[in-house]
Amino acid sequence: MVDIWGSIIIPTTISGQRPPTLDDLSEYELLRMGVEVIVVRDRWGNANRARNIGIAASRGQVICVIDDDVK
């Protein structure tokens, strides 16, 4: 198993499909390098809450939070 050193948190309001941000990311390659991708569905209308939930679930020492529409 690969040690996780980084986490990418993506809060999204999109349901049932991958956020466009993931189109350019290879989750498998990132995981191989020790970076996990956490997508949190924002059901509360509060992106900050979704970000905090993702951060709480992350295992990385380095955390990057990006929005679901970033290319």
N, C-alpha and C positions, 0 to 999 in steps of 0.2 A: 504494500500500500504506500502511496506517495504522501509525504508530509505536506500538509496544507500550510503555506506561508502567506497567501494572499486571498482576499475575497472581493468579488465584484457584486455589489448589491444593485438590483434593478427594480425599483417600484414601478408598477404598471396598473393601468385601469382596463387594459385589454383582457378580455376573457376568452378562453377557448383557442387561443393561437399564440404563437411566439411573438414577443415584442420585436419590432424592426431592428432594434439594437443587436439582437442575437444573430441577425443575418450575416453580419461581418465577423462574428466571433465563432471560433471552433471550440465548443465546450470541451470536447474530448482532448484537444491539444492543450488547452488551458489547464485541465485537470492533470494531464501528464506532467506539466511544468509546476504543479503545486498550487494552482489558482482555482478556487471554486467559484461558480456563478450561482447566485441566489436571486430568484425572481419572486417578488412579493406582490401579490394582487392587492391593490388599494381598494378595499371595500368600504372604507370609511370616509372617502372624500378628503383625506388628509395625507398627503405624500410624506410629511415628516413622520407620522406614526408608522407608515409602511417602511420607511427607511430604518427607523429604530428597531422594528421587528426583525428586519433583515440583518442588522448589525448584531442584535442579540443572538441570532442563530448562526452567525459566522464563526469560523474557526481560525481565520487568518490573523496574522500579526499586522498586516498591512490591509487596509480596507479602502476600496474605491466605490463611491456611490455615483451612478449615472442614471439619467432619465431614460425612459423606454423609447424615446424618439431620437436619440443621439445616433448619428452615423459616423 
